[in-house]
Amino acid sequence: MKKLDSLTLHQVMRLSNVLLLAGVALLLLSGAVAEGKTALALIVVLCILAIILVIAGLVLAYGYLRCPYCGESLCLNGRIPTRLPRYCPQCGKPLDETDR
C-alpha cells in the first residue's frame, strides 16, 4: 500500500469516504444483528470496529486534506467536504488531481 504522504488529495478524499461509509455500514449491521438472539459480544465487537473505522476516516480527512501550497485544512468549518474545491479557500491557488 502507498504511504499516505504519496496520495493525492482526491485519493485521500476517497479513502476517507470509504472508511466513514464502511464504519456506518458496520454500525447498521450491528444494529440489525441486535434484533436477533446473537451473542452480546459480537454486537459489541461490531460496534467497536465501526467506531474505529469512523474515527480513522475523520483523522485521515482532518490530517491529510490540506492545501499542498499553504497547508491550510480543506475541511471548512469543521466538516469534511463532499468534494474538493477547485481552489484553496485560504491562498486561492488551484488544486489539481496531481497535487500531493
C-alpha positions as CSV (number, residue, x, y, z in Angstrom):
1,M,0.0,0.0,0.0
2,K,1.1,3.5,-0.7
3,K,2.3,5.7,2.1
4,L,-0.3,8.4,3.0
5,D,2.1,11.2,2.1
6,S,2.2,10.0,-1.5
7,L,-1.6,10.0,-2.0
8,T,-3.2,12.8,-4.0
9,L,-6.0,14.9,-2.4
10,H,-8.6,13.0,-4.4
11,Q,-7.3,9.6,-3.2
12,V,-7.2,10.8,0.4
13,M,-10.8,12.0,0.0
14,R,-11.9,8.7,-1.5
15,L,-10.1,6.7,1.2
16,S,-11.6,8.8,4.0
17,N,-15.1,8.4,2.5
18,V,-14.7,4.6,2.2
19,L,-13.6,4.4,5.8
20,L,-16.5,6.5,7.0
21,L,-19.1,4.7,5.0
22,A,-17.7,1.3,6.0
23,G,-18.0,2.3,9.6
24,V,-21.6,3.5,9.3
25,A,-22.5,0.3,7.4
26,L,-20.9,-1.8,10.1
27,L,-22.8,0.1,12.7
28,L,-26.0,-0.5,10.9
29,L,-25.1,-4.2,10.6
30,S,-24.5,-4.4,14.3
31,G,-28.0,-2.9,14.8
32,A,-29.5,-5.5,12.5
33,V,-27.7,-8.3,14.4
34,A,-29.0,-6.9,17.6
35,E,-32.5,-7.8,16.6
36,G,-31.8,-11.5,16.7
37,K,-30.6,-13.6,19.6
38,T,-26.9,-13.1,18.8
39,A,-24.3,-13.0,21.4
40,L,-23.8,-9.6,23.0
41,A,-20.0,-9.9,22.5
42,L,-20.5,-10.0,18.7
43,I,-22.6,-6.8,18.8
44,V,-20.0,-5.0,20.9
45,V,-17.1,-6.1,18.7
46,L,-19.0,-4.8,15.6
47,C,-19.8,-1.5,17.2
48,I,-16.2,-1.0,18.3
49,L,-14.9,-1.8,14.8
50,A,-17.4,0.6,13.3
51,I,-16.3,3.4,15.7
52,I,-12.6,2.7,14.9
53,L,-13.4,3.0,11.1
54,V,-15.3,6.2,11.5
55,I,-12.5,7.7,13.7
56,A,-9.9,6.6,11.2
57,G,-11.8,8.3,8.4
58,L,-12.1,11.5,10.3
59,V,-8.5,11.6,11.4
60,L,-7.4,10.9,7.8
61,A,-9.6,13.7,6.4
62,Y,-8.5,16.3,9.0
63,G,-4.9,15.3,8.9
64,Y,-4.3,14.9,5.1
65,L,-6.9,17.0,3.3
66,R,-4.7,20.1,3.2
67,C,-3.6,22.6,0.6
68,P,-0.2,21.5,-0.8
69,Y,0.9,25.1,-1.0
70,C,-0.1,26.8,2.2
71,G,-1.0,23.8,4.4
72,E,-4.5,25.1,5.2
73,S,-7.1,22.5,6.0
74,L,-9.7,21.9,3.3
75,C,-12.2,20.8,6.0
76,L,-14.1,24.0,6.2
77,N,-15.8,24.9,9.5
78,G,-15.0,21.5,10.9
79,R,-16.8,19.5,8.3
80,I,-15.4,17.1,5.7
81,P,-16.2,18.4,2.2
82,T,-18.3,16.2,-0.1
83,R,-16.0,17.2,-3.0
84,L,-12.7,19.1,-3.2
85,P,-12.8,22.8,-4.1
86,R,-11.1,23.8,-7.3
87,Y,-9.1,26.5,-5.4
88,C,-7.7,26.7,-1.9
89,P,-10.0,28.8,0.3
90,Q,-7.0,30.3,2.0
91,C,-4.4,31.1,-0.6
92,G,-6.5,30.8,-3.8
93,K,-4.1,28.5,-5.7
94,P,-5.7,25.8,-7.9
95,L,-5.9,22.3,-6.5
96,D,-5.2,19.7,-9.2
97,E,-5.5,15.9,-9.4
98,T,-1.7,15.7,-9.2
99,D,-1.4,17.8,-6.0
100,R,0.1,16.0,-3.1
